[in-house]
Amino acid sequence: MPVSKQLQMVADWERRKEQKMATDYQLAQQNVVDNQNKLTGLEQYRVNYLKEGIRKGQLGLAAKNYGQHQSFVGKIDAACEQQTKQVSNALVVAEQRKTQWLAQQRKRKAVEMLLDKQALKIQQKQDRAEQQMLDELALQKFLRSK
């Protein structure tokens, strides 16, 4: 198999790898957004629950109900903390995917640059051969005309 065909196969393979990594990066970014939205929802739920607790407290909340309220707020806080960790982890993964995608992009561009150089060399060789043929024809025409 000619070198240019092999190099083209490598370029195609690198392009497919880059596309997959770009997709992986997009999915990781979407995961960050989804996790941030969940966190925002939990935080909003916490605020609303606390406001409701204050309102009930002003109306005379029993000590037993107050303890249950505080316990539930603690569970919401724990869920928010856990979700914050999920967001942090998702951000790390997204950054890793971005780094991998950019590295793969550089590899693809390097292979394509080699292909372009090879194509240029082939074109230059063909141009020289064509010019030699034209020179030869011009010389034969000149010699025939004498």
Stockholm file with secondary structure:
# STOCKHOLM 1.0

chainA/1-146         MPVSKQLQMVADWERRKEQKMATDYQLAQQNVVDNQNKLTGLEQYRVNYLKEGIRKGQLGLAAKNYGQHQSFVGKIDAACEQQTKQVSNALVVAEQRKTQWLAQQRKRKAVEMLLDKQALKIQQKQDRAEQQMLDELALQKFLRSK
#=GR chainA/1-146 SS CCHHHHHHHHHHHHHHHHHHHHHHHHHHHHHHHHHHHHHHHHHHHHHHHHHHHHHHHHTTCCHHHHHHHHHHHHHHHHHHHHHHHHHHHHHHHHHHHHHHHHHHHHHHHHHHHHHHHHHHHHHHHHHHHHHHHHHHHHHHHHHHTC
#=GC SS_cons         CCHHHHHHHHHHHHHHHHHHHHHHHHHHHHHHHHHHHHHHHHHHHHHHHHHHHHHHHHTTCCHHHHHHHHHHHHHHHHHHHHHHHHHHHHHHHHHHHHHHHHHHHHHHHHHHHHHHHHHHHHHHHHHHHHHHHHHHHHHHHHHHTC
//
